[in-house]
């Protein structure tokens, strides 16, 4: 069995995305060792679509499982969003985790992605936002605020995470959204606007509406954008235009077999579900392993029957 990973360590978000206080890295590394001892071969810093093509993998292996996750960070279209001091959440979390693993991380060592002694503002209300605010607290931030455009009852992140963050000193600014980022050489404030929840949209969630003349400037030395993630354009990146995706860009599979429309190519985890929890990725991985085993066994049996005729 072979694993192809674009990163220099195995584990994906488990090693670089999730903070150490939620998942200690020696646990991930122990699992990697167990897999290596079980004769699993890891091809690190090997990006499918760049270093090896999907067509090559299909020719090398009897079955291929695509479990690449979703890494395309959503962004904000607002004045000043390009100022120094504004960073994507995953860049911040990766820098923190790499530093904790003993790597030399230029942006962390320079202070650019270190929250120590800074006023930190995190934009978003999901679990990634919670990882950011709680990491900033541990790095010794002067203050940590979380801006979310809906109220507490409508946030997508774990309520338990919010409770822990509040206990650690994080201030949640509900019903508030960034309108602009202020500063000259680097960000100094987030200009926020108060939000009113209006009529429900097609999904049933109330639509955020800005309240006129409700602007507030919030001091910020470091702003982290935790707005969620979308799938990469895999048919284009993998040069496989016939690979089918859903309207959201996730891979389309037959849930009974967990196979894509390409014979022998299976998919599981966030690249199928969209950004979700680790427990679902683990469950999907186990289910996919069973489906792949059954598919390979049926192929082997069919070959034996043909040979016996």
C-alpha positions as CSV (number, residue, x, y, z in Angstrom):
1,X,0.0,0.0,0.0
2,X,1.2,3.5,-0.9
3,X,0.3,6.9,0.4
4,X,1.0,10.0,-1.7
5,X,1.1,13.2,0.4
6,X,1.9,16.8,-0.8
7,X,3.3,17.7,2.7
8,X,6.7,16.9,4.2
9,X,5.1,15.1,7.0
10,X,2.2,12.5,7.0
11,X,-1.1,13.4,8.6
12,X,-2.5,16.4,6.7
13,X,-4.7,18.6,8.9
14,X,-4.0,16.2,11.8
15,X,-0.3,17.2,11.9
16,X,-0.5,20.8,10.6
17,X,-4.1,22.1,11.0
18,X,-5.3,21.0,14.4
19,X,-3.6,22.6,17.4
20,X,-1.5,20.5,19.8
21,X,-3.8,21.2,22.7
22,X,-6.6,19.3,20.8
23,X,-4.4,16.6,19.2
24,X,-0.9,16.0,20.4
25,X,1.4,15.4,17.5
26,X,3.2,12.4,18.9
27,X,-0.1,10.6,18.6
28,X,-0.2,11.3,14.9
29,X,3.5,10.4,14.5
30,X,2.9,7.1,16.5
31,X,0.1,6.2,14.1
32,X,2.4,6.9,11.1
33,X,5.1,4.6,12.6
34,X,2.5,1.9,13.0
35,X,1.5,2.2,9.4
36,X,5.1,2.2,8.2
37,X,5.8,-0.9,10.3
38,X,2.8,-2.5,8.6
39,X,4.6,-2.0,5.3
40,X,2.7,1.1,4.2
41,X,5.0,3.3,2.0
42,X,4.7,7.1,2.3
43,X,5.7,9.3,-0.7
44,X,6.0,12.7,1.0
45,X,6.3,16.0,-0.8
46,X,4.6,14.3,-3.7
47,X,1.7,16.2,-5.1
48,X,-0.7,14.4,-7.4
49,X,-1.2,16.6,-10.5
50,X,2.3,18.0,-10.2
51,X,4.8,15.3,-9.3
52,X,2.7,12.4,-10.5
53,X,-0.5,12.2,-12.5
54,X,-3.7,10.5,-11.5
55,X,-3.3,8.4,-14.7
56,X,0.1,7.2,-13.5
57,X,-1.4,6.2,-10.2
58,X,-4.2,4.3,-11.8
59,X,-1.7,2.4,-14.0
60,X,0.6,1.6,-11.0
61,X,-2.1,0.5,-8.5
62,X,-5.2,-1.7,-8.7
63,X,-7.3,0.9,-6.8
64,X,-6.8,4.5,-5.9
65,X,-8.5,6.4,-2.9
66,X,-8.7,10.1,-3.2
67,X,-8.8,11.7,0.3
68,X,-7.2,15.0,-0.4
69,X,-9.4,17.2,1.9
70,X,-10.5,20.7,1.1
71,X,-7.8,23.4,1.4
72,X,-9.0,26.3,-0.8
73,X,-9.6,29.1,1.8
74,X,-12.5,31.4,1.4
75,X,-11.6,35.1,1.4
76,X,-13.0,38.5,2.1
77,X,-13.5,41.2,-0.6
78,X,-13.0,44.3,1.5
79,X,-10.8,47.4,1.4
80,X,-7.4,46.9,3.0
81,X,-7.6,43.1,3.0
82,X,-4.1,42.9,1.6
83,X,-2.4,44.8,4.5
84,X,0.4,43.1,6.3
85,X,-0.9,41.5,9.5
86,X,-3.8,39.9,7.9
87,X,-3.4,36.1,7.3
88,X,-5.4,33.0,6.5
89,X,-6.3,30.8,9.4
90,X,-4.6,27.7,8.1
91,X,-1.3,29.6,7.4
92,X,-1.4,30.7,11.1
93,X,-2.2,27.3,12.5
94,X,0.4,25.6,10.2
95,X,3.1,28.0,11.4
96,X,2.2,27.4,15.0
97,X,2.3,23.6,14.6
98,X,5.5,23.6,12.6
99,X,7.2,25.7,15.3
100,X,5.9,23.3,17.9
101,X,7.4,20.4,15.9
102,X,10.8,22.1,16.0
103,X,10.9,23.5,12.4
104,X,12.4,26.9,11.6
105,X,9.4,28.9,10.5
106,X,10.4,32.3,9.2
107,X,6.9,34.0,9.5
108,X,6.5,32.7,13.1
109,X,10.1,33.5,14.2
110,X,9.8,37.0,12.8
111,X,6.6,37.5,14.8
112,X,4.4,37.9,11.7
113,X,2.3,34.8,12.5
114,X,2.9,34.8,16.3
115,X,0.1,36.3,18.4
116,X,2.4,37.1,21.4
117,X,1.6,40.6,22.9
118,X,-0.8,41.4,20.0
119,X,-4.4,42.4,19.7
120,X,-5.9,39.5,17.7
121,X,-9.1,39.5,15.7
122,X,-10.4,36.3,14.3
123,X,-13.1,36.4,11.6
124,X,-15.4,33.4,11.5
125,X,-17.5,31.1,13.6
126,X,-16.5,27.6,12.8
127,X,-14.1,25.2,14.5
128,X,-11.1,26.6,12.6
129,X,-11.9,30.0,14.1
130,X,-12.0,28.4,17.6
131,X,-8.6,26.7,16.9
132,X,-7.2,30.2,16.1
133,X,-8.6,32.1,19.1
134,X,-7.5,29.4,21.5
135,X,-4.0,29.2,19.9
136,X,-3.7,33.0,20.2
137,X,-4.5,32.8,23.9
138,X,-1.8,30.2,24.4
139,X,0.7,32.3,22.5
140,X,0.2,35.2,24.9
141,X,-1.9,37.6,23.0
142,X,-2.9,40.9,24.6
143,X,-6.5,40.4,23.6
144,X,-8.4,38.0,21.4
145,X,-11.7,38.8,19.8
146,X,-13.8,36.7,17.5
147,X,-16.1,38.4,15.0
148,X,-19.1,36.4,13.7
149,X,-21.9,37.8,11.6
150,X,-24.6,35.7,13.1
151,X,-25.5,35.0,16.8
152,X,-24.3,32.3,19.1
153,X,-27.3,30.0,18.3
154,X,-26.5,30.1,14.6
155,X,-22.7,29.6,14.6
156,X,-21.5,26.5,12.9
157,X,-18.7,25.7,15.3
158,X,-18.9,23.6,18.5
159,X,-20.6,25.2,21.4
160,X,-18.2,23.4,23.7
161,X,-15.3,25.1,21.9
162,X,-17.0,28.5,22.4
163,X,-17.4,27.8,26.1
164,X,-13.8,26.8,26.5
165,X,-12.7,29.9,24.5
166,X,-14.7,32.2,26.7
167,X,-13.3,30.5,29.8
168,X,-9.8,31.3,28.4
169,X,-10.6,35.0,27.9
170,X,-11.7,35.2,24.3
171,X,-14.3,37.9,23.6
172,X,-17.0,37.0,21.1
173,X,-18.5,39.9,19.1
174,X,-21.7,38.4,17.8
175,X,-23.7,39.9,15.0
176,X,-20.7,41.8,13.6
177,X,-19.0,41.7,10.3
178,X,-15.8,43.2,8.9
179,X,-16.4,46.0,6.4
180,X,-12.8,47.3,5.9
181,X,-9.3,46.9,7.3
182,X,-7.5,50.1,8.4
183,X,-3.8,50.9,8.7
184,X,-0.9,52.4,6.8
185,X,2.2,50.1,7.0
186,X,0.2,47.2,8.4
187,X,-3.3,46.6,9.8
188,X,-4.2,48.6,12.9
189,X,-8.0,48.2,13.1
190,X,-10.9,46.2,11.8
191,X,-13.8,48.4,10.8
192,X,-16.8,46.3,11.7
193,X,-20.5,46.8,11.2
194,X,-23.4,45.5,13.3
195,X,-25.7,42.9,11.8
196,X,-29.4,42.2,11.9
197,X,-30.6,38.7,11.0
198,X,-33.4,39.1,8.4
199,X,-35.6,36.6,6.5
200,X,-34.4,33.0,6.0
201,X,-32.6,32.1,2.8
202,X,-33.1,28.9,0.7
203,X,-31.2,26.9,3.3
204,X,-33.5,28.1,6.1
205,X,-30.8,30.3,7.8
206,X,-31.6,33.9,8.4
207,X,-29.8,36.3,6.1
208,X,-27.3,38.8,7.7
209,X,-28.1,42.4,7.0
210,X,-26.0,45.4,7.9
211,X,-27.4,48.0,10.3
212,X,-26.7,51.5,8.9
213,X,-24.4,53.8,10.9
214,X,-23.3,51.1,13.3
215,X,-19.6,51.0,12.5
216,X,-17.0,50.3,15.2
217,X,-13.2,50.3,14.8
218,X,-11.7,47.3,16.6
219,X,-7.9,47.5,17.4
220,X,-6.0,44.7,15.7
221,X,-2.3,43.9,15.2
222,X,-3.1,40.4,13.8
223,X,-6.3,39.5,11.8
224,X,-7.0,35.9,11.0
225,X,-9.5,34.9,8.3
226,X,-11.3,31.7,9.3
227,X,-14.1,31.7,6.7
228,X,-14.2,28.1,5.7
229,X,-12.7,26.0,2.9
230,X,-13.8,25.0,-0.6
231,X,-12.6,22.1,-2.7
232,X,-9.8,22.7,-5.3
233,X,-10.7,22.3,-8.9
234,X,-9.6,18.7,-9.0
235,X,-10.6,17.9,-12.6
236,X,-8.4,20.8,-13.8
237,X,-5.5,20.2,-11.3
238,X,-5.4,16.5,-12.0
239,X,-5.8,17.0,-15.8
240,X,-8.8,14.7,-15.6
241,X,-11.7,16.6,-17.1
242,X,-14.0,13.6,-17.1
243,X,-13.8,13.3,-13.2
244,X,-17.2,14.2,-12.0
245,X,-17.8,16.7,-9.2
246,X,-20.9,18.1,-7.5
247,X,-22.3,21.6,-7.7
248,X,-20.1,22.4,-4.7
249,X,-17.0,21.1,-6.3
250,X,-16.7,18.0,-4.1
251,X,-16.1,14.7,-5.8
252,X,-19.2,12.9,-6.8
253,X,-19.3,9.3,-5.7
254,X,-21.7,6.3,-5.6
255,X,-22.2,6.2,-1.9
256,X,-22.9,2.4,-2.0
257,X,-19.5,1.7,-3.6
258,X,-17.7,4.9,-2.7
259,X,-16.3,4.9,-6.2
260,X,-16.1,8.0,-8.4
261,X,-17.2,7.7,-12.1
262,X,-13.7,6.6,-12.9
263,X,-13.3,2.8,-12.6
264,X,-11.1,1.9,-9.6
265,X,-10.9,5.4,-8.3
266,X,-12.6,5.9,-4.9
267,X,-13.0,9.0,-2.7
268,X,-13.7,9.7,1.0
269,X,-13.5,12.4,3.6
270,X,-13.8,16.2,3.2
271,X,-13.2,16.0,-0.6
272,X,-16.6,14.2,-0.8
273,X,-18.5,15.7,2.2
274,X,-17.0,19.2,2.2
275,X,-15.2,20.6,5.2
276,X,-16.2,18.4,8.2
277,X,-14.9,16.7,11.3
278,X,-12.0,14.3,11.7
279,X,-14.3,11.6,13.1
280,X,-16.3,11.6,9.8
281,X,-13.0,11.3,7.8
282,X,-12.0,8.3,9.9
283,X,-15.4,6.7,9.4
284,X,-15.3,7.4,5.7
285,X,-11.8,5.9,5.5
286,X,-12.8,2.7,7.1
287,X,-15.9,2.4,4.9
288,X,-13.8,3.1,1.8
289,X,-11.3,0.4,2.8
290,X,-14.1,-2.2,3.1
291,X,-15.6,-1.1,-0.3
292,X,-12.2,-1.3,-2.0
293,X,-11.5,-4.7,-0.5
294,X,-14.8,-6.0,-1.7
295,X,-14.3,-4.5,-5.2
296,X,-10.8,-6.0,-5.5
297,X,-12.0,-9.4,-4.2
298,X,-14.8,-9.5,-6.8
299,X,-12.4,-8.6,-9.6
300,X,-10.0,-11.4,-8.5
301,X,-12.9,-13.9,-8.4
302,X,-14.0,-12.8,-11.8
303,X,-10.5,-13.3,-13.2
304,X,-10.3,-16.7,-11.7
305,X,-13.6,-17.7,-13.2
306,X,-12.5,-16.5,-16.6
307,X,-9.2,-18.4,-16.3
308,X,-11.1,-21.6,-15.4
309,X,-13.2,-21.5,-18.5
